[in-house]
Amino acid sequence: MKLFISLLLSLFILTPSAAPAQTPDPAREFNRSGTTKLRRGDIEGAIADFDKAIAADPRLAIAYMNRGTARRRLKDLDGAMADFDKAIELEANFAPAYSNRALAKKDKGDLDGALADFDKAINLEPRDGSFYIGRAQVREVKRDLDGAMADYDKAIQIDPRNAFAYLNRGALKRKRGDLDGALADYDRAVEINPQLALSSRGAARQAKGENDLAAADYDAAIALAPGRAAGALINRGNLKKSNGDLDGAIEDYTKAIESEPHNVYAYLNRGSAREQKNDLDGAVADFSMAIKFKPDFVFVYSARGIALLLQGKEAEAQKDFDKCLELDPNMKASLEAQIKRAKERLGSKQ
């Protein structure tokens, strides 16, 4: 099972500079209140305040951009795009509006459009490292790994203390097989922001076989933010599972779910551990929850299909196998190998 590593996308939320105190500006006050609510996670409240800001001043571009950011968080990509378009219509040189629109285009699968908007943002504000990070992430999706690496390098050149840049560059180096280079970047990110990077460094150490060091990183990440460490809990659970400690793994996955009830990786991995313990009902329940929250999660269909097959529910299993291949035809060889092993496992019980 792949290790869970969380890579963070930049969100650009702007609050206008403080105005002279003589005359209250309701539009900017509502915008300021909305940004505070957005940072606290009150997305609906933030949108309500941005609505009021726009009603008070329909030409306040920053309010449209911030409302678009909130709508994107709610997966209202069309609404977000409309707001970013309006912000750019009002202020054609508003670089953060282009970068936010780029993120929405990326979410919609318009990678070329996302690159064009990041290019525009960078041309307008070439010293903003977050724009290079965003463009690098799009380039990674397009498999332009050299271009992505160049963008991460540029972000670090601009701001040598940008932990996100080191974290993402480390992940790219790991993807390219350069574990030592990845660890060097993770070390730097941990120096700057340990809560952000400890779990990712642990995953790289685990990939190198340095399990004790990996466990120490996971433990430290969890201790720093015990209620907000789902990624570290999942990684530590994976380490325990690989060492045969299925009960310890399930405990960590359960804590991850308590921290992030919609985390599909926690359900997927807990389901896998339960299947290994022959708790097939529990496994199917976990895989079904993962599918509920991410219906296009191809690996969960193969996993649930195997659990159903082990339960003797061949017709239901076949539906999941069919869905798996519909989502990713390249899974055929891997899926056939999994089915063969499951049937061998069934045969050994007879």
One Martini backbone bead per residue (centre of mass of N, CA, C, O) as a GRO file, in nm:
protein
  350
    1MET     BB    1   0.096   0.036   0.022
    2LYS     BB    2   0.077   0.348   0.001
    3LEU     BB    3   0.189   0.622   0.119
    4PHE     BB    4   0.086   0.896   0.306
    5ILE     BB    5   0.098   1.215   0.136
    6SER     BB    6   0.086   1.554   0.196
    7LEU     BB    7   0.006   1.795  -0.040
    8LEU     BB    8   0.018   2.149  -0.060
    9LEU     BB    9  -0.198   2.394  -0.154
   10SER     BB   10  -0.222   2.708  -0.241
   11LEU     BB   11  -0.382   2.985  -0.076
   12PHE     BB   12  -0.527   3.301  -0.176
   13ILE     BB   13  -0.569   3.535   0.087
   14LEU     BB   14  -0.697   3.864   0.110
   15THR     BB   15  -0.615   4.163   0.288
   16PRO     BB   16  -0.652   4.472   0.318
   17SER     BB   17  -0.513   4.742   0.382
   18ALA     BB   18  -0.502   4.967   0.603
   19ALA     BB   19  -0.696   5.230   0.660
   20PRO     BB   20  -0.780   5.514   0.739
   21ALA     BB   21  -0.977   5.599   1.030
   22GLN     BB   22  -1.194   5.810   0.948
   23THR     BB   23  -1.346   5.606   0.731
   24PRO     BB   24  -1.564   5.379   0.709
   25ASP     BB   25  -1.557   5.051   0.531
   26PRO     BB   26  -1.780   4.813   0.481
   27ALA     BB   27  -1.659   4.635   0.261
   28ARG     BB   28  -1.380   4.589   0.403
   29GLU     BB   29  -1.493   4.477   0.666
   30PHE     BB   30  -1.632   4.229   0.544
   31ASN     BB   31  -1.378   4.115   0.414
   32ARG     BB   32  -1.217   4.082   0.675
   33SER     BB   33  -1.419   3.894   0.815
   34GLY     BB   34  -1.415   3.672   0.598
   35THR     BB   35  -1.114   3.593   0.622
   36THR     BB   36  -1.129   3.502   0.913
   37LYS     BB   37  -1.340   3.277   0.871
   38LEU     BB   38  -1.183   3.116   0.661
   39ARG     BB   39  -0.937   3.047   0.844
   40ARG     BB   40  -1.144   2.897   1.058
   41GLY     BB   41  -1.368   2.735   0.859
   42ASP     BB   42  -1.607   2.949   0.795
   43ILE     BB   43  -1.738   2.942   0.493
   44GLU     BB   44  -2.029   3.045   0.501
   45GLY     BB   45  -1.965   3.303   0.660
   46ALA     BB   46  -1.770   3.418   0.455
   47ILE     BB   47  -1.962   3.443   0.215
   48ALA     BB   48  -2.159   3.634   0.352
   49ASP     BB   49  -1.950   3.866   0.380
   50PHE     BB   50  -1.876   3.891   0.080
   51ASP     BB   51  -2.156   3.965  -0.012
   52LYS     BB   52  -2.164   4.233   0.151
   53ALA     BB   53  -1.920   4.363   0.019
   54ILE     BB   54  -2.038   4.362  -0.271
   55ALA     BB   55  -2.293   4.523  -0.207
   56ALA     BB   56  -2.129   4.779  -0.109
   57ASP     BB   57  -1.894   4.695  -0.347
   58PRO     BB   58  -1.900   4.591  -0.679
   59ARG     BB   59  -1.565   4.683  -0.720
   60LEU     BB   60  -1.439   4.465  -0.519
   61ALA     BB   61  -1.212   4.242  -0.610
   62ILE     BB   62  -1.121   4.098  -0.346
   63ALA     BB   63  -1.401   3.978  -0.276
   64TYR     BB   64  -1.427   3.792  -0.518
   65MET     BB   65  -1.172   3.629  -0.469
   66ASN     BB   66  -1.246   3.526  -0.182
   67ARG     BB   67  -1.510   3.391  -0.264
   68GLY     BB   68  -1.382   3.195  -0.461
   69THR     BB   69  -1.213   3.046  -0.251
   70ALA     BB   70  -1.455   2.944  -0.088
   71ARG     BB   71  -1.597   2.794  -0.319
   72ARG     BB   72  -1.371   2.596  -0.374
   73ARG     BB   73  -1.387   2.454  -0.096
   74LEU     BB   74  -1.695   2.363  -0.184
   75LYS     BB   75  -1.671   2.276  -0.501
   76ASP     BB   76  -1.754   2.556  -0.650
   77LEU     BB   77  -1.616   2.606  -0.946
   78ASP     BB   78  -1.803   2.792  -1.105
   79GLY     BB   79  -1.827   3.012  -0.890
   80ALA     BB   80  -1.527   3.066  -0.867
   81MET     BB   81  -1.472   3.146  -1.160
   82ALA     BB   82  -1.662   3.389  -1.167
   83ASP     BB   83  -1.509   3.549  -0.949
   84PHE     BB   84  -1.231   3.559  -1.083
   85ASP     BB   85  -1.323   3.696  -1.340
   86LYS     BB   86  -1.427   3.954  -1.202
   87ALA     BB   87  -1.164   4.043  -1.070
   88ILE     BB   88  -1.014   4.071  -1.345
   89GLU     BB   89  -1.205   4.273  -1.474
   90LEU     BB   90  -1.144   4.495  -1.251
   91GLU     BB   91  -0.828   4.366  -1.227
   92ALA     BB   92  -0.595   4.288  -1.462
   93ASN     BB   93  -0.332   4.295  -1.233
   94PHE     BB   94  -0.436   4.051  -1.038
   95ALA     BB   95  -0.248   3.799  -0.945
   96PRO     BB   96  -0.413   3.624  -0.732
   97ALA     BB   97  -0.650   3.571  -0.925
   98TYR     BB   98  -0.492   3.396  -1.124
   99SER     BB   99  -0.396   3.179  -0.921
  100ASN     BB  100  -0.679   3.090  -0.831
  101ARG     BB  101  -0.782   3.018  -1.111
  102ALA     BB  102  -0.574   2.800  -1.161
  103LEU     BB  103  -0.673   2.607  -0.938
  104ALA     BB  104  -0.956   2.569  -1.058
  105LYS     BB  105  -0.861   2.457  -1.330
  106LYS     BB  106  -0.721   2.215  -1.216
  107ASP     BB  107  -0.973   2.088  -1.086
  108LYS     BB  108  -1.114   2.076  -1.388
  109GLY     BB  109  -0.858   1.988  -1.592
  110ASP     BB  110  -0.724   2.272  -1.689
  111LEU     BB  111  -0.395   2.283  -1.735
  112ASP     BB  112  -0.335   2.499  -1.947
  113GLY     BB  113  -0.495   2.723  -1.808
  114ALA     BB  114  -0.334   2.718  -1.546
  115LEU     BB  115  -0.060   2.791  -1.665
  116ALA     BB  116  -0.142   3.064  -1.785
  117ASP     BB  117  -0.215   3.192  -1.508
  118PHE     BB  118   0.059   3.156  -1.372
  119ASP     BB  119   0.218   3.315  -1.577
  120LYS     BB  120   0.073   3.581  -1.524
  121ALA     BB  121   0.137   3.606  -1.223
  122ILE     BB  122   0.448   3.602  -1.259
  123ASN     BB  123   0.468   3.851  -1.443
  124LEU     BB  124   0.348   4.044  -1.221
  125GLU     BB  125   0.489   3.852  -0.965
  126PRO     BB  126   0.812   3.726  -0.956
  127ARG     BB  127   0.841   3.725  -0.610
  128ASP     BB  128   0.624   3.490  -0.584
  129GLY     BB  129   0.659   3.168  -0.477
  130SER     BB  130   0.366   3.046  -0.486
  131PHE     BB  131   0.339   3.044  -0.796
  132TYR     BB  132   0.559   2.832  -0.851
  133ILE     BB  133   0.430   2.604  -0.693
  134GLY     BB  134   0.168   2.588  -0.852
  135ARG     BB  135   0.301   2.532  -1.128
  136ALA     BB  136   0.451   2.277  -1.047
  137GLN     BB  137   0.198   2.103  -0.989
  138VAL     BB  138   0.097   2.109  -1.276
  139ARG     BB  139   0.350   1.991  -1.410
  140GLU     BB  140   0.331   1.720  -1.270
  141VAL     BB  141   0.064   1.630  -1.397
  142LYS     BB  142   0.207   1.670  -1.693
  143ARG     BB  143   0.511   1.546  -1.656
  144ASP     BB  144   0.693   1.811  -1.592
  145LEU     BB  145   0.956   1.765  -1.392
  146ASP     BB  146   1.165   1.976  -1.470
  147GLY     BB  147   0.981   2.222  -1.446
  148ALA     BB  148   0.905   2.177  -1.152
  149MET     BB  149   1.189   2.192  -1.033
  150ALA     BB  150   1.247   2.481  -1.125
  151ASP     BB  151   1.019   2.609  -0.955
  152TYR     BB  152   1.115   2.522  -0.677
  153ASP     BB  153   1.388   2.655  -0.695
  154LYS     BB  154   1.277   2.944  -0.724
  155ALA     BB  155   1.121   2.958  -0.459
  156ILE     BB  156   1.380   2.920  -0.284
  157GLN     BB  157   1.538   3.160  -0.392
  158ILE     BB  158   1.333   3.370  -0.291
  159ASP     BB  159   1.267   3.161  -0.027
  160PRO     BB  160   1.463   2.982   0.199
  161ARG     BB  161   1.186   2.956   0.410
  162ASN     BB  162   1.009   2.764   0.226
  163ALA     BB  163   0.857   2.482   0.324
  164PHE     BB  164   0.678   2.403   0.081
  165ALA     BB  165   0.904   2.382  -0.126
  166TYR     BB  166   1.064   2.157   0.011
  167LEU     BB  167   0.837   1.951   0.032
  168ASN     BB  168   0.774   1.930  -0.276
  169ARG     BB  169   1.061   1.870  -0.374
  170GLY     BB  170   1.094   1.614  -0.210
  171ALA     BB  171   0.862   1.458  -0.344
  172LEU     BB  172   0.985   1.466  -0.628
  173LYS     BB  173   1.248   1.321  -0.563
  174ARG     BB  174   1.111   1.063  -0.469
  175LYS     BB  175   0.966   1.001  -0.735
  176ARG     BB  176   1.270   0.988  -0.878
  177GLY     BB  177   1.456   0.821  -0.649
  178ASP     BB  178   1.570   1.062  -0.447
  179LEU     BB  179   1.603   1.012  -0.121
  180ASP     BB  180   1.834   1.193  -0.027
  181GLY     BB  181   1.721   1.455  -0.145
  182ALA     BB  182   1.455   1.444   0.004
  183LEU     BB  183   1.570   1.448   0.293
  184ALA     BB  184   1.708   1.721   0.272
  185ASP     BB  185   1.441   1.877   0.232
  186TYR     BB  186   1.295   1.778   0.486
  187ASP     BB  187   1.496   1.883   0.688
  188ARG     BB  188   1.449   2.179   0.619
  189ALA     BB  189   1.143   2.183   0.673
  190VAL     BB  190   1.164   2.100   0.972
  191GLU     BB  191   1.322   2.348   1.068
  192ILE     BB  192   1.083   2.546   0.989
  193ASN     BB  193   0.824   2.309   0.988
  194PRO     BB  194   0.754   2.036   1.159
  195GLN     BB  195   0.448   1.985   1.124
  196LEU     BB  196   0.456   1.969   0.808
  197ALA     BB  197   0.727   1.746   0.764
  198LEU     BB  198   0.758   1.486   0.941
  199SER     BB  199   0.586   1.273   0.789
  200SER     BB  200   0.740   1.283   0.519
  201ARG     BB  201   1.012   1.200   0.636
  202GLY     BB  202   0.916   0.931   0.744
  203ALA     BB  203   0.842   0.808   0.468
  204ALA     BB  204   1.130   0.820   0.353
  205ARG     BB  205   1.262   0.649   0.572
  206GLN     BB  206   1.089   0.400   0.521
  207ALA     BB  207   1.182   0.361   0.223
  208LYS     BB  208   1.489   0.311   0.341
  209GLY     BB  209   1.446   0.133   0.621
  210GLU     BB  210   1.411   0.360   0.863
  211ASN     BB  211   1.195   0.280   1.099
  212ASP     BB  212   1.276   0.424   1.361
  213LEU     BB  213   1.288   0.710   1.241
  214ALA     BB  214   1.003   0.713   1.134
  215ALA     BB  215   0.854   0.672   1.403
  216ALA     BB  216   0.966   0.932   1.532
  217ASP     BB  217   0.830   1.125   1.334
  218TYR     BB  218   0.539   1.043   1.382
  219ASP     BB  219   0.532   1.096   1.684
  220ALA     BB  220   0.604   1.398   1.665
  221ALA     BB  221   0.367   1.486   1.488
  222ILE     BB  222   0.143   1.395   1.686
  223ALA     BB  223   0.238   1.563   1.934
  224LEU     BB  224   0.201   1.848   1.799
  225ALA     BB  225  -0.101   1.731   1.661
  226PRO     BB  226  -0.325   1.518   1.780
  227GLY     BB  227  -0.597   1.637   1.614
  228ARG     BB  228  -0.393   1.698   1.328
  229ALA     BB  229  -0.260   1.380   1.231
  230ALA     BB  230  -0.352   1.186   0.998
  231GLY     BB  231  -0.104   1.130   0.824
  232ALA     BB  232   0.077   1.017   1.053
  233LEU     BB  233  -0.117   0.790   1.138
  234ILE     BB  234  -0.117   0.643   0.870
  235ASN     BB  235   0.186   0.595   0.850
  236ARG     BB  236   0.212   0.443   1.120
  237GLY     BB  237   0.013   0.223   1.043
  238ASN     BB  238   0.175   0.115   0.802
  239LEU     BB  239   0.419   0.033   0.968
  240LYS     BB  240   0.274  -0.165   1.152
  241LYS     BB  241   0.163  -0.346   0.928
  242SER     BB  242   0.447  -0.427   0.811
  243ASN     BB  243   0.511  -0.556   1.117
  244GLY     BB  244   0.220  -0.706   1.207
  245ASP     BB  245   0.052  -0.467   1.359
  246LEU     BB  246  -0.277  -0.459   1.324
  247ASP     BB  247  -0.396  -0.330   1.578
  248GLY     BB  248  -0.220  -0.075   1.576
  249ALA     BB  249  -0.310   0.018   1.298
  250ILE     BB  250  -0.613   0.044   1.351
  251GLU     BB  251  -0.585   0.255   1.572
  252ASP     BB  252  -0.461   0.475   1.389
  253TYR     BB  253  -0.686   0.490   1.176
  254THR     BB  254  -0.908   0.567   1.374
  255LYS     BB  255  -0.780   0.835   1.463
  256ALA     BB  256  -0.783   0.958   1.181
  257ILE     BB  257  -1.093   0.955   1.151
  258GLU     BB  258  -1.149   1.134   1.397
  259SER     BB  259  -0.994   1.376   1.269
  260GLU     BB  260  -1.088   1.267   0.955
  261PRO     BB  261  -1.391   1.151   0.844
  262HIS     BB  262  -1.301   1.186   0.510
  263ASN     BB  263  -1.055   0.988   0.501
  264VAL     BB  264  -0.985   0.759   0.260
  265TYR     BB  265  -0.710   0.636   0.356
  266ALA     BB  266  -0.803   0.534   0.629
  267TYR     BB  267  -1.016   0.337   0.523
  268LEU     BB  268  -0.840   0.174   0.333
  269ASN     BB  269  -0.630   0.078   0.548
  270ARG     BB  270  -0.825  -0.044   0.753
  271GLY     BB  271  -0.949  -0.245   0.558
  272SER     BB  272  -0.687  -0.398   0.501
  273ALA     BB  273  -0.637  -0.490   0.793
  274ARG     BB  274  -0.906  -0.638   0.829
  275GLU     BB  275  -0.864  -0.839   0.602
  276GLN     BB  276  -0.610  -0.971   0.731
  277LYS     BB  277  -0.804  -1.052   0.993
  278ASN     BB  278  -1.088  -1.150   0.865
  279ASP     BB  279  -1.263  -0.872   0.865
  280LEU     BB  280  -1.479  -0.844   0.616
  281ASP     BB  281  -1.703  -0.657   0.710
  282GLY     BB  282  -1.516  -0.423   0.794
  283ALA     BB  283  -1.381  -0.388   0.523
  284VAL     BB  284  -1.629  -0.322   0.349
  285ALA     BB  285  -1.714  -0.077   0.513
  286ASP     BB  286  -1.459   0.092   0.460
  287PHE     BB  287  -1.460   0.089   0.152
  288SER     BB  288  -1.741   0.221   0.128
  289MET     BB  289  -1.660   0.490   0.255
  290ALA     BB  290  -1.448   0.568   0.050
  291ILE     BB  291  -1.646   0.572  -0.191
  292LYS     BB  292  -1.837   0.785  -0.085
  293PHE     BB  293  -1.602   1.017  -0.080
  294LYS     BB  294  -1.458   0.853  -0.350
  295PRO     BB  295  -1.588   0.732  -0.643
  296ASP     BB  296  -1.285   0.738  -0.810
  297PHE     BB  297  -1.137   0.517  -0.627
  298VAL     BB  298  -0.988   0.257  -0.765
  299PHE     BB  299  -0.855   0.084  -0.531
  300VAL     BB  300  -1.120   0.025  -0.368
  301TYR     BB  301  -1.259  -0.165  -0.566
  302SER     BB  302  -1.051  -0.391  -0.551
  303ALA     BB  303  -1.061  -0.431  -0.245
  304ARG     BB  304  -1.365  -0.493  -0.218
  305GLY     BB  305  -1.375  -0.723  -0.418
  306ILE     BB  306  -1.192  -0.913  -0.257
  307ALA     BB  307  -1.365  -0.924   0.000
  308LEU     BB  308  -1.615  -1.037  -0.142
  309LEU     BB  309  -1.483  -1.290  -0.252
  310LEU     BB  310  -1.409  -1.403   0.036
  311GLN     BB  311  -1.733  -1.413   0.098
  312GLY     BB  312  -1.872  -1.531  -0.181
  313LYS     BB  313  -1.942  -1.255  -0.360
  314GLU     BB  314  -1.907  -1.260  -0.687
  315ALA     BB  315  -2.102  -1.057  -0.816
  316GLU     BB  316  -2.015  -0.808  -0.648
  317ALA     BB  317  -1.718  -0.825  -0.716
  318GLN     BB  318  -1.741  -0.785  -1.024
  319LYS     BB  319  -1.846  -0.496  -1.014
  320ASP     BB  320  -1.585  -0.381  -0.895
  321PHE     BB  321  -1.392  -0.474  -1.114
  322ASP     BB  322  -1.529  -0.323  -1.343
  323LYS     BB  323  -1.496  -0.039  -1.220
  324CYS     BB  324  -1.193  -0.037  -1.204
  325LEU     BB  325  -1.148  -0.068  -1.520
  326GLU     BB  326  -1.307   0.180  -1.602
  327LEU     BB  327  -1.112   0.382  -1.452
  328ASP     BB  328  -0.851   0.159  -1.501
  329PRO     BB  329  -0.722  -0.043  -1.742
  330ASN     BB  330  -0.421  -0.074  -1.616
  331MET     BB  331  -0.525  -0.279  -1.376
  332LYS     BB  332  -0.551  -0.569  -1.489
  333ALA     BB  333  -0.298  -0.726  -1.394
  334SER     BB  334  -0.320  -0.662  -1.092
  335LEU     BB  335  -0.605  -0.774  -1.051
  336GLU     BB  336  -0.554  -1.065  -1.141
  337ALA     BB  337  -0.349  -1.120  -0.913
  338GLN     BB  338  -0.542  -1.072  -0.676
  339ILE     BB  339  -0.752  -1.286  -0.752
  340LYS     BB  340  -0.565  -1.527  -0.742
  341ARG     BB  341  -0.488  -1.500  -0.441
  342ALA     BB  342  -0.776  -1.519  -0.329
  343LYS     BB  343  -0.839  -1.805  -0.440
  344GLU     BB  344  -0.607  -1.944  -0.291
  345ARG     BB  345  -0.711  -1.867  -0.010
  346LEU     BB  346  -0.977  -2.018  -0.034
  347GLY     BB  347  -0.857  -2.301  -0.097
  348SER     BB  348  -0.698  -2.329   0.182
  349LYS     BB  349  -0.981  -2.347   0.351
  350GLN     BB  350  -1.101  -2.629   0.216
   0.00000   0.00000   0.00000
